[in-house]
Structure formats: structure tokens, C-alpha cells
């Protein structure tokens, strides 16, 4: 059986979730297999709360949700997403690359 390779691009935005100070989000963005999440991960290894991304003090912070399979192998603490620099995380057998882009001045 041939393997299918694919490349998808998603854009998650805090533009409608920013507090009046402009440097913090009102809530985190949720990445999970749940249909109510901000990014639905259609993988059997994704949990109902796989990971979150927070916008706090002008920085993006990626946090594993404590799922059985995890987003990173051995991730022990949240990871700050440096603007314009890619970070990869594991989702089952797949790798996802994420890049934060901050267009606001904080």
C-alpha cells in the first residue's frame, strides 16, 4: 500500500480573543480531537484536550494537555513560540510544524 503524503496549512488567530490591553488573550486556543476545539485534530491518538496555545504578555505559549500520547516526547513544561521561528511537535506518528506570527506591538 502506498503512503500518502500531505501538507496542510492552518491559521489560528487571537485577533478576536485579545483583551483590551492587546497583549493577552481572553482564553487559550485548544488543539484536540473534540469538534468544539479551535483546531480539530482528526487523529485517533489525539486526546479531547491535546494541547493549548496561550497569548500572554505578548508571547505565544504552547502547552501539552497532559494527554496519554503527548504533543512532545517528554515535554515537561510549556514552550514559548518565538515569532517567525518554527517548532515541531509530535501527534501520533505525524509531526506538525508551528510558527507564531505576532503582528501586534505589546
Contact map, one row per residue, 1 for C-alpha under 8 A:
1110000000000000000000000000000000000000000000000000000000000000000000000000000000000000000000000000000000
1111000000000000000000000000000000000000000000000000000000000000000000000000000000000000000000000000000000
1111100000000000000000000000000000000000000000000000000000000000000000000000000000000000000000000000000000
0111110000000000000000000000000000000000000000000000000000000000000000000000000000000000000000000000000000
0011111000000000000000000000000000000000000000000000000000000000000000000000000000000000000000000000000000
0001111100000000000000000000000000000000000000000000000000000000000000000000000000000000000000000000000000
0000111110000000000000000000000000000000000000000000000000000000000000000000000000000000000000000000000000
0000011111000000000000000000000000000000000000000000000000000000000000000000000000000000000000000000000000
0000001111100000000000000000000000000000000000000000000000000000000000000000000000000000000000000000000000
0000000111110000000000000000000000000000000000000000000000000000000000000000000000000000000000000000000000
0000000011111000000000000000000000000000000000000000000000000000000000000000000000000000000000000000000000
0000000001111100000000000000100000000110000000000000000000000000000000000000000000000000000000000000000000
0000000000111111000000000000000000000000000000000000000000000000000000000000000000000000000000000000000000
0000000000011111110000001000000000000000000000000000001000000000000000000000000000000000000000000000000000
0000000000001111110000000000000000000000000000000000000000000000000000000000000000000000000000000000000000
0000000000001111110000000000000000000000000000000000000000000000000000000000000000000000000000000000000000
0000000000000111111000001110000000000000000000000000000000000000000000000000000000000000000000000000000000
0000000000000111111111111100000000000000000000000000000000000000000000000000000000000000000000000000000000
0000000000000000111111111100000000000000000000000000000000000000000000000000000000000000000000000000000000
0000000000000000011111000000000000000000000000000000000000000000000000000000000000000000000000000000000000
0000000000000000011111110000000000000000000000000000000000000000000000000000000000000000000000000000000000
0000000000000000011111111000000000000000000000000000000001000000000000000000000000000000000000000000000101
0000000000000000011011111000000000000000000000000000001111100000000000000000000000000000000000000000000111
0000000000000000011011111100000000000000000000000000001111000000000000000000000000000000000000000000000000
0000000000000100111001111111000000000000000000000000011100000000000000000000000000000000000000000000000000
0000000000000000111000011111000000000000000000000000000000000000000000000000000000000000000000000000000000
0000000000000000100000001111100000000000000000000000010000000000000000000000000000000000000000000000000000
0000000000000000000000001111110000000000000000000001111000000000000000000000000000000000000000000000000000
0000000000010000000000000011111000001110000000000001110000000000000000000000000000000000000000000000000000
0000000000000000000000000001111100001110000000001111100000000000000000000000000000000000000000000000000000
0000000000000000000000000000111110001111100000001111000000000000000000000000000000000000000000000000000000
0000000000000000000000000000011111001011100001111110000000000000000000000000000000000000000000000000000000
0000000000000000000000000000001111101001111101111100000000000000000000000000000000000000000000000000000000
0000000000000000000000000000000111111001100000111000000000000000000000000000000000000000000000000000000000
0000000000000000000000000000000011111001000000000000000000000000000000000000000000000000000000000000000000
0000000000000000000000000000000001111101000000000000000000000000000000000000000000000000000000000000000000
0000000000000000000000000000111111111111000000000000000000000000000000000000000000000000000000000000000000
0000000000010000000000000000111000011111000000000000000000000000000000000000000000000000000000000000000000
0000000000010000000000000000111100001111100000000000000000000000000000000000000000000000000000000000000000
0000000000000000000000000000001111111111110000000000000000000000000000000000000000000000000000000000000000
0000000000000000000000000000001111000011111001000000000000000000000000000000000000000000000000000000000000
0000000000000000000000000000000010000001111101000000000000000000000000000000000000000000000000000000000000
0000000000000000000000000000000010000000111111000000000000000000000000000000000000000000001100000000000000
0000000000000000000000000000000010000000011111100000000000000000000000000000000000000000000000000000000000
0000000000000000000000000000000000000000001111100000000000000000000010000000000000000000001100000000000000
0000000000000000000000000000000110000000111111111100000000000000001010000000000000000000001100000000000000
0000000000000000000000000000000111000000000111111100000000000000001100000000000000000000000000000000000000
0000000000000000000000000000000111000000000001111100000000000000000000000000000000000000000000000000000000
0000000000000000000000000000011111000000000001111111000000000000101000000000000000000000000000000000000000
0000000000000000000000000000011110000000000001111111000000000001111001100000000000000000000000000000000000
0000000000000000000000000000011100000000000000001111100000000111110000100000000000000000000000000000000000
0000000000000000000000000001111000000000000000001111110000000111100000000000000000000000000000000000000000
0000000000000000000000000001110000000000000000000011111000011110000000000000000000000000000000000000000000
0000000000000000000000001011100000000000000000000001111100111100000000000000000000000000000000000000000000
0000000000000100000000111001000000000000000000000000111111111000000000000000000000000000000000000000000000
0000000000000000000000111000000000000000000000000000011111111000000000000000000000000000000000000000000000
0000000000000000000000110000000000000000000000000000001111100000000000000000000000000000000000000000000001
0000000000000000000001110000000000000000000000000000001111110000000000000000000000000000000000000000000011
0000000000000000000000100000000000000000000000000000011111111000000000000000000111000000000000000000000000
0000000000000000000000000000000000000000000000000000111101111100000000000000000111000000000000000001000000
0000000000000000000000000000000000000000000000000000111100111110000000000000011110000000000000000000000000
0000000000000000000000000000000000000000000000000011110000011111000000000000011110000000000000000000000000
0000000000000000000000000000000000000000000000000011100000001111100000000000111000000000000000000000000000
0000000000000000000000000000000000000000000000000111000000000111111001110010010000000000000000000000000000
0000000000000000000000000000000000000000000000001111000000000011111001000000000000000000000000000000000000
0000000000000000000000000000000000000000000000000110000000000001111101000000000000000000000000000000000000
0000000000000000000000000000000000000000000001101100000000000001111111100000000000000000000000000000000000
0000000000000000000000000000000000000000000000100000000000000000011111000000000000000000000000000000000000
0000000000000000000000000000000000000000000011000000000000000000001111100000000000000000001100000000000000
0000000000000000000000000000000000000000000000000100000000000001111111111110000000000000011000000000000000
0000000000000000000000000000000000000000000000000110000000000001001011111010000000000000111000000000000000
0000000000000000000000000000000000000000000000000000000000000001000001111110000000000000111000000000000000
0000000000000000000000000000000000000000000000000000000000000000000001111110000000000000010000000000000000
0000000000000000000000000000000000000000000000000000000000000000000001011111000000000000000000000000000000
0000000000000000000000000000000000000000000000000000000000000001000001111111110000000000000000000000000000
0000000000000000000000000000000000000000000000000000000000000000000000000111110000000000000000000000000000
0000000000000000000000000000000000000000000000000000000000000010000000000011111000000000000000000000000000
0000000000000000000000000000000000000000000000000000000000001111000000000011111100000000000000000000000000
0000000000000000000000000000000000000000000000000000000000001110000000000000111110000000000000000000000000
0000000000000000000000000000000000000000000000000000000000111100000000000000011111000000000000000000000000
0000000000000000000000000000000000000000000000000000000000111100000000000000001111101110000000000011000000
0000000000000000000000000000000000000000000000000000000000110000000000000000000111111100000000000011000000
0000000000000000000000000000000000000000000000000000000000000000000000000000000011111000000000000011110000
0000000000000000000000000000000000000000000000000000000000000000000000000000000001111100000000000011100000
0000000000000000000000000000000000000000000000000000000000000000000000000000000011111110000000000011000000
0000000000000000000000000000000000000000000000000000000000000000000000000000000011011111000000001111000000
0000000000000000000000000000000000000000000000000000000000000000000000000000000010001111100000001110000000
0000000000000000000000000000000000000000000000000000000000000000000000000000000000000111110000111100000000
0000000000000000000000000000000000000000000000000000000000000000000000110000000000000011111000111100000000
0000000000000000000000000000000000000000000000000000000000000000000001111000000000000001111111110000000000
0000000000000000000000000000000000000000001011000000000000000000000011110000000000000000111111110000000000
0000000000000000000000000000000000000000001011000000000000000000000010000000000000000000011111100000000000
0000000000000000000000000000000000000000000000000000000000000000000000000000000000000000011111100000000000
0000000000000000000000000000000000000000000000000000000000000000000000000000000000000000011111110000000000
0000000000000000000000000000000000000000000000000000000000000000000000000000000000000001111111111000000000
0000000000000000000000000000000000000000000000000000000000000000000000000000000000000001111001111100000000
0000000000000000000000000000000000000000000000000000000000000000000000000000000000000111100000111110000000
0000000000000000000000000000000000000000000000000000000000000000000000000000000000000111100000011111000000
0000000000000000000000000000000000000000000000000000000000000000000000000000000011111110000000001111100000
0000000000000000000000000000000000000000000000000000000000010000000000000000000011111100000000000111110000
0000000000000000000000000000000000000000000000000000000000000000000000000000000000110000000000000011111000
0000000000000000000000000000000000000000000000000000000000000000000000000000000000100000000000000001111110
0000000000000000000000000000000000000000000000000000000000000000000000000000000000000000000000000000111110
0000000000000000000001100000000000000000000000000000000000000000000000000000000000000000000000000000011111
0000000000000000000000100000000000000000000000000000000001000000000000000000000000000000000000000000011111
0000000000000000000001100000000000000000000000000000000011000000000000000000000000000000000000000000000111
